[in-house]
Amino acid sequence: MNGKMMYRLAVTVIFVTSAAAAQNVWIPVGSGSGNTLTQVRFFNEAEGWIRGDNGTMLMTADSGNTWHPVADAAPYYIDDVQFVNASTGYGCTSYVWGPSAGTTLFFRTYDGGENWDVEALDLDYAWLDPMFFFDAGHGWMFVNSGPFVGSVMITRDSARTWHEYAFTMPSAGSTDGTRITDFSFSSPAAGWACGWRKTTVGGNPGWKDCVLFHTIDGGEHWNTAVLDYAIPRKIVGLDDQCAWVIVVPFSAYDPLDYTIARTTDGGSVWETLNGTPLLNSFWFANADSGWGVSDHSVYITRDGGAAWEIVYTDESVRFQDIDFYSGTGCIVGDDGLILQYRPSNTAVDDSHDAGPSSFTLLQNYPNPFNAMTKIAFDLDRASATEIRIVDLNGRLVKTIDKGVLNTGRHNVIWNASSEPSGVYCITVQAGDDVQTIKCLLVR
């Protein structure tokens, strides 16, 4: 399943003032899962949900301090799912095989995913993906195959009825196929979508361009724009004027000098932002301030996405998605990774800091811990670095070869979900320097 997200304007968000300060505000918390977590969203400062591979679904009611699993809609695989509050969620699946071959299914839950009602939609052999709900009443699904291909299905009555509206793709030669990959609505009326078109121009088939859509009437009519030779990854709409899209090159033969484009005039003009990092996901608090995650780094921007500063890096994991609601923030990733945002009240601007004066292995955090903990250490010079974890019997539990790391603060997340409770020794060797700490895993 692709990691799709719903975005809503939040009231405030706290930004740290420096990269060094930000290292200490992203704290690992246990997920109880070893699956890749692809999607996170908060409804309010306390409640949110996470979606992951193999039907993983987690909920929190305490701002992400703890997460508990909820049921999936077995026996069918849900292609996309959206929760609008702690109780109400919706899901859809492509057409299924077997006795119900060709049937397109829609799911509802009113008890936080413990039980699901299943409905067969009148959309035979349709592929519904992506899906987006702004609230319990307003939702959108794109039909990517079958007799209704190229249509958006809209509900305004809590998915009791659906209405079909056609997408009109901008022409470029002959359009061989279309695919919408993401929706983002900031209100029931104002929304954005991104997708790609496969075209044939001058007898050369297979060109793919990013197509950007904007609506101000809830999806009945859409204006369009095109970014050539680009494939969209995610779109975020702040309101009816501002939006951002992450793109990747169509092929290695057509490289791009940008990975993010933005509009501030309702989609009439899209500005490509050169030199931006390739992000997997991002979130914006306003037209200037936002957070983003790449495979191994967390970024902040203060100028609307033109420049991004790395504030956290961990080469041992891959970040997938990020979301905030006011001061509550969360990052999810591979191997059940969850990082919770806990802003420091003592963050200061240390942009003139000369860096660590010595090699130091800090105490892991949290400690004691359940399943996941962060190992942090400072390097006063570039060093070949290795981390070894052993139990009290001397059994080697894990070795992490980090290669040569530069001067500065480094972080590694240890997922100990397969290990028993007990005391463990963490040793970090940087060149000829070696330091060891003890930590306590509690089940």
C-alpha positions in Angstrom: 0.0 0.0 0.0 1.2 3.5 -0.8 1.5 5.8 2.2 -1.3 8.3 1.6 -2.0 11.1 4.0 -4.7 13.5 5.0 -3.6 17.0 5.9 -5.5 19.7 7.8 -4.4 23.1 8.9 -3.2 23.0 12.5 -3.1 26.0 14.9 0.5 26.1 16.0 3.7 24.1 15.9 6.9 24.6 17.9 10.1 24.8 15.8 13.5 24.3 17.4 16.1 27.0 16.7 19.1 24.8 15.6 20.0 21.4 14.3 21.8 20.4 17.5 18.8 21.2 19.6 16.5 19.2 17.3 18.5 16.1 17.8 17.1 15.8 21.3 13.4 16.3 20.6 12.7 13.2 18.4 12.3 10.3 20.8 11.7 6.7 19.8 8.6 5.0 21.3 7.6 1.4 21.0 5.2 0.3 18.3 5.0 -3.4 19.1 5.4 -4.0 15.4 8.3 -5.0 13.1 6.4 -4.0 10.0 7.1 -0.9 7.9 4.9 1.9 9.1 3.9 4.1 6.1 1.2 6.6 7.2 0.5 8.7 10.3 -2.2 11.3 11.1 -3.4 13.1 14.2 -7.0 14.2 14.6 -6.2 16.5 17.6 -3.3 16.9 20.0 -4.0 13.6 21.8 -5.5 11.2 19.2 -4.0 9.8 16.1 -3.5 6.6 14.0 -0.7 4.8 12.1 -1.1 2.5 9.1 1.6 0.0 8.0 2.3 -3.0 5.9 0.6 -6.4 6.3 -2.5 -4.8 7.7 -0.8 -3.0 10.6 -3.0 -0.3 12.3 -2.1 1.5 15.5 -4.0 4.1 17.6 -3.0 6.5 20.3 -5.0 8.6 22.8 -2.1 10.2 24.6 -0.3 12.3 22.0 1.8 9.3 20.8 3.3 8.3 24.1 1.8 4.8 23.6 0.3 3.0 20.6 -2.0 0.0 20.6 -3.0 -2.2 17.7 -6.5 -2.4 16.3 -8.1 -4.9 14.0 -8.0 -4.8 10.2 -10.8 -5.7 7.8 -9.7 -9.3 7.1 -10.3 -11.4 5.1 -9.8 -8.6 2.5 -6.8 -6.5 2.0 -7.5 -2.7 2.3 -5.7 -0.7 -0.3 -6.3 2.6 1.5 -7.7 3.6 4.8 -8.6 6.9 6.5 -9.7 7.6 10.0 -11.5 10.9 10.7 -11.6 10.6 14.5 -10.8 7.9 17.1 -14.0 6.0 16.2 -14.8 6.5 12.6 -12.7 5.2 9.7 -13.2 4.3 6.1 -11.4 1.9 3.8 -11.5 0.7 0.2 -10.1 -2.2 -1.8 -9.6 -3.0 -5.4 -11.8 -5.6 -7.0 -11.5 -9.0 -5.4 -11.2 -12.5 -6.8 -12.9 -15.8 -6.0 -16.6 -16.0 -5.5 -16.9 -12.2 -5.4 -14.7 -11.6 -8.5 -15.0 -8.1 -9.9 -16.6 -6.7 -6.8 -15.2 -3.4 -5.4 -15.5 -3.2 -1.6 -15.9 -0.3 0.8 -15.4 -0.5 4.5 -16.7 1.5 7.5 -15.8 1.3 11.2 -17.4 3.2 14.1 -15.5 1.6 16.9 -11.9 2.5 16.1 -11.3 -0.4 13.7 -12.4 -3.3 16.0 -15.3 -4.1 13.7 -15.8 -3.2 10.0 -19.0 -3.1 7.9 -18.3 -4.2 4.3 -20.3 -2.8 1.3 -20.0 -3.9 -2.3 -20.0 -0.7 -4.5 -21.6 -0.5 -7.9 -18.2 -0.2 -9.5 -17.3 -3.5 -11.0 -13.6 -4.1 -11.7 -12.7 -0.7 -10.4 -9.4 0.2 -8.6 -10.2 2.8 -6.0 -6.9 4.4 -4.9 -6.2 6.9 -3.5 -9.0 7.8 -1.0 -9.3 10.9 1.1 -11.7 12.0 3.8 -11.7 15.6 5.1 -14.2 14.7 7.9 -16.8 12.1 8.5 -19.1 13.6 5.9 -16.8 14.5 2.9 -14.7 12.0 1.0 -13.1 11.4 -2.4 -11.9 8.3 -4.2 -10.2 8.1 -7.6 -11.1 5.3 -10.0 -7.9 4.1 -11.6 -9.3 1.2 -13.7 -12.5 -0.4 -14.9 -15.4 1.3 -16.7 -15.2 4.4 -14.6 -11.4 5.0 -15.1 -10.5 8.7 -14.9 -13.3 9.6 -12.5 -13.4 10.9 -9.0 -16.1 9.5 -6.7 -17.4 12.1 -4.2 -19.5 11.7 -1.1 -21.0 14.4 1.1 -23.2 12.2 3.3 -20.7 10.0 5.2 -20.3 7.5 2.3 -24.0 6.6 2.1 -24.0 7.8 -1.5 -21.3 8.5 -4.1 -21.4 10.7 -7.2 -19.1 10.4 -10.2 -17.2 13.4 -11.7 -14.7 13.1 -14.6 -11.1 14.3 -14.5 -10.0 16.1 -17.6 -6.3 15.6 -18.4 -4.4 18.3 -20.3 -3.6 17.1 -23.8 -0.1 16.3 -25.0 -0.1 14.2 -28.1 -2.3 11.3 -27.3 -2.9 10.4 -23.6 -2.5 6.7 -23.2 -3.3 6.5 -19.5 -3.7 8.5 -16.3 -3.2 7.8 -12.6 -4.0 10.0 -9.6 -1.6 9.3 -6.7 -2.6 11.6 -3.9 -5.3 14.0 -2.6 -5.1 16.8 -0.1 -8.1 18.9 1.0 -7.9 21.9 3.4 -11.7 22.3 3.5 -14.7 20.4 1.9 -14.4 22.8 -1.1 -10.7 23.5 -1.5 -8.6 20.6 -2.6 -5.6 19.4 -4.5 -4.6 16.3 -6.3 -1.5 15.0 -8.2 -1.0 12.2 -10.7 0.8 11.3 -13.9 -0.1 10.9 -17.5 1.4 8.5 -20.0 1.5 10.0 -23.4 2.7 9.4 -27.0 4.3 12.4 -28.6 5.9 12.3 -32.1 5.5 8.5 -32.2 7.5 8.1 -29.0 5.3 6.3 -26.4 5.9 6.2 -22.7 6.5 9.8 -21.7 5.2 10.5 -18.2 4.4 14.0 -16.8 3.2 15.2 -13.4 -0.3 16.6 -13.6 -1.5 18.9 -10.7 -5.2 19.4 -10.1 -7.0 22.1 -8.0 -10.6 22.4 -7.1 -12.6 25.1 -5.2 -16.0 23.4 -5.5 -15.4 20.1 -3.7 -14.1 18.2 -6.7 -16.8 18.8 -9.3 -14.4 20.8 -11.5 -10.6 20.9 -11.6 -8.0 23.2 -13.0 -4.8 21.6 -14.2 -1.1 22.2 -14.6 1.8 20.0 -15.8 5.4 19.4 -14.7 7.2 17.7 -17.6 9.1 14.4 -17.0 8.2 14.2 -13.4 6.4 11.6 -11.3 4.5 13.0 -8.2 5.1 11.4 -4.8 2.9 13.5 -2.4 0.9 16.7 -2.5 0.1 19.0 0.5 -2.5 21.7 0.3 -2.4 24.4 3.0 -5.5 26.3 1.7 -7.1 27.3 -1.6 -4.0 29.2 -2.7 -0.9 27.4 -1.3 0.3 23.9 -2.1 3.5 21.8 -2.4 4.2 18.6 -4.4 7.2 16.2 -4.1 8.3 14.8 -7.5 10.9 12.3 -8.7 12.4 12.1 -12.2 10.6 10.0 -14.8 13.9 8.3 -15.7 17.6 8.6 -15.1 17.9 10.0 -18.6 15.7 13.0 -17.7 17.1 14.2 -14.4 15.4 17.1 -12.6 17.2 19.9 -10.8 14.3 20.1 -8.3 12.3 17.7 -6.2 9.7 20.1 -4.8 7.3 22.6 -6.6 5.0 25.0 -4.9 2.2 27.4 -5.8 1.0 30.4 -3.9 -1.7 31.6 -6.4 -4.2 28.8 -6.5 -2.3 26.6 -9.0 -2.0 29.1 -11.8 1.8 29.1 -11.5 4.0 26.3 -10.0 7.5 27.3 -9.0 10.1 24.6 -9.1 12.5 24.9 -6.1 16.0 24.0 -7.3 18.4 22.0 -5.1 15.8 20.7 -2.7 16.2 17.3 -1.0 14.3 14.2 -2.1 11.7 13.9 0.6 9.3 11.0 1.3 6.8 13.2 3.1 6.4 16.7 4.4 4.0 18.8 6.5 3.5 22.6 6.6 2.2 24.7 9.5 1.9 27.9 7.3 3.2 29.3 4.0 6.8 29.5 5.4 7.3 26.8 8.1 7.3 23.0 7.5 8.9 19.7 8.4 10.1 17.0 6.0 11.6 13.5 6.1 13.9 11.8 3.6 15.1 8.2 3.8 17.4 8.9 6.8 17.0 12.6 7.7 14.5 15.0 9.2 14.4 18.5 7.8 12.8 21.9 8.7 12.2 24.8 6.4 11.4 28.4 7.3 11.1 29.9 3.8 8.2 27.9 2.2 10.3 24.9 1.1 13.1 26.7 -0.9 15.8 25.8 1.7 15.8 22.8 4.1 18.0 22.3 7.1 18.8 18.8 8.4 17.9 18.6 12.1 18.1 14.8 12.7 19.8 11.9 10.9 19.8 8.2 11.5 21.3 6.0 8.7 20.1 2.8 10.4 16.4 3.4 9.6 14.2 4.7 6.7 11.7 7.4 7.5 8.3 7.1 5.7 5.9 9.8 6.9 5.5 12.7 9.2 2.5 14.6 10.7 1.8 17.3 13.3 -1.2 18.6 15.1 -0.4 21.8 17.0 2.6 20.7 19.2 2.1 17.0 18.7 4.3 15.4 16.1 5.2 12.0 14.9 7.5 10.2 12.4 7.0 6.6 11.2 9.3 4.4 9.2 10.7 0.9 8.6 10.9 -1.9 11.2 8.1 -0.4 13.3 9.9 2.9 13.9 8.0 5.6 15.7 9.6 8.9 16.7 7.6 11.3 18.9 8.2 15.0 18.9 9.0 16.3 22.4 10.2 19.9 22.1 12.8 21.1 24.5 12.1 24.2 26.5 15.8 25.0 26.7 16.5 25.0 23.0 18.9 27.8 22.1 20.6 29.0 18.9 24.0 27.3 18.8 24.7 28.0 15.2 28.2 29.1 16.2 29.0 26.0 18.1 32.4 24.6 17.2 31.2 21.0 17.6 32.0 18.3 20.2 35.4 18.6 21.9 35.7 14.9 22.6 34.2 11.5 21.8 31.3 10.9 24.1 28.7 8.1 24.2 25.5 9.4 25.9 23.1 7.4 27.9 20.5 5.8 25.6 16.9 7.3 25.8 14.5 6.2 26.9 16.0 4.0 29.6 14.6 1.7 30.8 12.8 1.1 27.4 10.3 -1.2 25.8 11.3 -2.4 22.3 13.0 0.8 20.9 15.6 3.2 22.2 17.9 5.9 20.8 21.7 5.6 21.0 23.4 9.0 20.7 27.1 9.8 20.6 29.3 12.8 19.8 32.4 12.5 17.5 35.1 15.2 17.8 36.6 14.0 14.5 35.6 11.9 11.5 36.0 8.3 12.5 35.2 4.7 11.4 32.4 3.8 13.8 30.9 0.5 14.9 28.2 -0.2 17.5 28.1 -3.6 19.3 25.3 -4.7 21.7 25.8 -7.7 24.0 23.8 -9.2 26.9 25.2 -9.9 30.3 26.2 -13.4 29.2 28.4 -12.0 26.5 26.2 -13.0 23.7 26.5 -10.6 20.7 23.0 -9.3 20.0 23.7 -6.8 17.2 26.5 -5.2 15.3 26.0 -1.9 13.4 28.8 -0.8 11.1 28.3 2.9 10.4 31.3 3.3 8.3 33.1 6.7 8.5 31.0 9.3 10.3 31.7 13.1 10.3 32.2 15.2 13.4 29.1 16.0 15.4 26.1 14.3 17.1 24.9 11.0 15.7 21.9 8.9 16.5 21.0 5.2 16.0 17.7 3.5 16.8 17.9 0.0 18.3 14.8 -2.1 17.8 15.0 -4.7 20.5 11.5 -6.1 19.9 12.9 -9.6 19.4 15.0 -9.6 22.6 14.1 -10.7 26.1 14.0 -8.3 29.1 17.3 -7.7 30.7 20.4 -5.6 31.0 22.4 -5.0 27.8 25.8 -3.4 27.1 26.1 -0.9 24.3 29.6 -0.3 23.0 30.5 2.4 20.5 34.0 2.2 18.9 35.1 5.3 16.9 38.6 4.7 15.6 40.7 3.8 18.6 38.2 5.2 21.1 35.8 2.9 22.8 33.0 3.7 25.3 30.3 1.4 26.8 27.0 2.0 28.6 24.5 -0.3 30.2 20.7 -0.2 29.4 17.6 -2.0 30.7 15.0 -3.6 28.4 11.7 -4.1 30.2 8.9 -6.1 28.6 
